[in-house]
Amino acid sequence: MAETEGKQEPISLDGWSSLNDTIMGGNSRAGCRVVDDGLLLEGELIERGGGFVSCRSPRLQPPLDLSPYSALQLDLDGEGRTLKIAIGCRDGALGLTELIPGGLRWVIDVPTNPNGTTQVVVPFADLRPTVRAKPVGLPLRFDRSGITRIQVLHSKFGDGGNLNPGFRPGPIRLLIRSIRALP
């Protein structure tokens, strides 16, 4: 990538798709689609039997190199929900974590304002490794040069594996206005 001092690198929202708790037997229904203002996730979140809806990028091939950057900035209309940002990357373990169902993800919880747009900055240094909402205690390193997927979720589980105090089942309408990498 080019010189990054003071520059923001936009992350494309094209090709993103929904991934919901139905993959594990849940009943939530939500879809995401590109609209004039960004990427819209809307549907019905049902806690019983699952408890999450999300939008995720396609698998990034080749992986996205964000090594010159230190954080992501997301502009979100999140209805006051606490969202989870999950990032997949090369794991430094010869790709072995990709063999784990659900894969290893680097996550952080982010609160949103009840009205309007929330600007969230996610420093890469603050991300924690998890597998299926459970913290991983292995000495792994987040690889900014090998981002393979970005996902925005609303889940009943927070980034530490505990219940998300900002979780709210029912109708959901989440607008991801933009995602940018920050120096």
Order of alpha helices (4+ residues) and beta strands (2+ residues): beta-beta-beta-beta-beta-beta-beta-beta-beta-beta-beta-beta-beta
